[in-house]
Amino acid sequence: MQLKDLVEKEKGSVSGWATFMEGFDVELQFVERKTLQEMRRKCTRTIWRSHQPVEELDEERFYKMLAGHILGWRGLNEDVLRKLFPLPDGFSLDGLEVPCDDANKSYMLQDAYGFDDFVFKHLTDLETLKQEQFDSEAKNSEALSQES
């Protein structure tokens, strides 16, 4: 029996919602260690300083790749934005939420303090994502059974 044969290889099959801050939840897709290492490798370049090779991570490119594993979010509204960024006086979203698109995902990863660490931690936390997925499915099946 080989461990490799026993391990589930369904890439992208595990996802779940995680709370970044009160009222703001993010849906994340699990990233395998091998995939994460490949992402880092693609975003790392060697530069020379004082005749010595130094590896440097292109964070902007890495964040764009990480953003591909953010499946969605809910609750990114004016109140949450005020906790994350200094906003100008009179700023208003008129009750709307910020859409979860590639540009907004990349901006959040680069500029919202702690968001990149949160995403990175939760993308690789299989246990938490599976639990979130299980809880979500249980809640949905409970809601469907109550409607019947």
C-alpha positions as CSV (number, residue, x, y, z in Angstrom):
1,M,0.0,0.0,0.0
2,Q,1.4,3.4,-1.1
3,L,0.5,6.5,0.8
4,K,0.6,8.5,-2.5
5,D,-2.2,6.2,-3.8
6,L,-4.4,6.8,-0.7
7,V,-4.2,10.6,-0.7
8,E,-7.1,12.4,-2.3
9,K,-5.9,14.0,-5.5
10,E,-9.0,16.0,-6.4
11,K,-7.4,19.5,-7.0
12,G,-9.7,22.3,-6.1
13,S,-12.3,20.1,-4.5
14,V,-12.0,21.6,-1.0
15,S,-13.1,25.1,-0.4
16,G,-14.7,26.9,2.5
17,W,-15.6,30.3,4.0
18,A,-13.4,31.9,6.5
19,T,-14.0,35.0,8.5
20,F,-11.3,37.7,8.1
21,M,-13.1,40.2,10.4
22,E,-16.6,40.5,11.8
23,G,-19.0,40.8,8.9
24,F,-16.4,40.0,6.2
25,D,-16.1,36.4,5.0
26,V,-13.8,35.0,2.3
27,E,-14.3,31.8,0.3
28,L,-11.0,30.1,-0.3
29,Q,-9.9,27.1,-2.3
30,F,-7.4,24.8,-0.8
31,V,-3.9,24.9,-2.3
32,E,-1.7,21.8,-2.1
33,R,1.9,22.1,-0.9
34,K,3.3,21.1,-4.3
35,T,1.1,23.8,-6.1
36,L,2.1,26.4,-3.6
37,Q,5.8,25.6,-4.1
38,E,5.4,25.8,-7.8
39,M,3.7,29.2,-7.5
40,R,6.6,30.5,-5.3
41,R,9.1,29.1,-7.8
42,K,7.4,30.9,-10.7
43,C,7.5,34.2,-8.8
44,T,11.1,34.0,-7.6
45,R,14.0,35.4,-9.5
46,T,17.7,35.5,-8.8
47,I,19.4,38.8,-8.7
48,W,23.1,39.6,-7.9
49,R,24.2,41.7,-5.0
50,S,27.9,42.2,-4.3
51,H,28.7,39.3,-6.7
52,Q,26.4,37.0,-4.7
53,P,23.1,35.4,-6.0
54,V,20.1,36.5,-4.0
55,E,16.6,35.1,-4.5
56,E,13.8,37.7,-4.6
57,L,10.1,37.0,-4.6
58,D,8.0,39.1,-7.0
59,E,5.2,39.8,-4.5
60,E,2.8,41.4,-7.0
61,R,2.9,38.4,-9.2
62,F,2.6,36.0,-6.3
63,Y,-0.4,37.9,-5.0
64,K,-2.0,37.7,-8.4
65,M,-1.6,33.9,-8.3
66,L,-2.9,33.7,-4.8
67,A,-5.9,35.8,-5.8
68,G,-6.9,33.0,-8.2
69,H,-7.7,30.9,-5.1
70,I,-10.0,33.4,-3.6
71,L,-13.4,32.2,-4.9
72,G,-15.5,35.0,-3.5
73,W,-16.3,37.2,-0.5
74,R,-19.3,38.7,1.2
75,G,-19.6,41.6,3.5
76,L,-16.9,43.9,2.1
77,N,-18.8,47.1,2.7
78,E,-18.1,50.6,3.8
79,D,-17.9,49.7,7.5
80,V,-15.3,47.0,6.8
81,L,-13.3,49.3,4.4
82,R,-13.2,52.0,7.1
83,K,-11.4,49.5,9.4
84,L,-8.9,48.5,6.7
85,F,-8.1,51.8,4.9
86,P,-8.1,55.5,5.5
87,L,-11.0,56.7,3.5
88,P,-11.8,60.3,2.4
89,D,-14.5,62.3,4.2
90,G,-17.8,61.8,2.5
91,F,-16.9,58.4,1.1
92,S,-20.0,56.2,0.7
93,L,-20.8,53.0,-1.1
94,D,-24.6,53.7,-0.6
95,G,-25.1,50.3,1.0
96,L,-23.3,48.3,-1.7
97,E,-20.5,45.8,-1.3
98,V,-17.2,45.8,-3.1
99,P,-17.3,43.2,-5.9
100,C,-14.9,40.3,-5.7
101,D,-13.0,40.7,-9.0
102,D,-9.3,40.1,-9.9
103,A,-8.3,43.8,-9.4
104,N,-10.0,44.1,-6.0
105,K,-8.6,40.8,-4.8
106,S,-5.0,41.9,-5.8
107,Y,-5.5,45.2,-4.1
108,M,-6.8,43.6,-0.9
109,L,-3.8,41.2,-0.8
110,Q,-1.3,44.0,-1.4
111,D,-2.7,46.8,0.7
112,A,-5.1,45.5,3.4
113,Y,-3.0,44.9,6.4
114,G,-3.0,41.3,7.5
115,F,-5.3,40.1,4.6
116,D,-2.4,38.4,2.7
117,D,-1.3,36.5,5.8
118,F,-4.9,35.5,6.5
119,V,-5.4,34.2,2.9
120,F,-2.0,32.4,2.8
121,K,-2.7,30.7,6.2
122,H,-6.2,29.6,5.3
123,L,-5.4,28.4,1.7
124,T,-3.1,25.8,3.2
125,D,-5.3,24.9,6.2
126,L,-7.1,21.8,4.9
127,E,-8.7,20.9,8.2
128,T,-10.3,24.3,8.6
129,L,-11.5,24.5,5.0
130,K,-13.0,20.9,5.2
131,Q,-14.8,21.8,8.4
132,E,-16.1,25.0,6.8
133,Q,-17.2,23.1,3.7
134,F,-19.0,20.4,5.9
135,D,-20.7,23.1,8.0
136,S,-21.9,24.9,4.9
137,E,-23.3,21.7,3.4
138,A,-25.0,20.8,6.7
139,K,-26.5,24.3,6.9
140,N,-27.8,24.1,3.3
141,S,-29.3,20.7,3.7
142,E,-31.0,21.8,6.9
143,A,-32.5,24.8,5.1
144,L,-33.7,22.6,2.3
145,S,-35.3,20.1,4.7
146,Q,-37.1,23.0,6.5
147,E,-38.5,24.3,3.2
148,S,-40.0,20.9,2.4
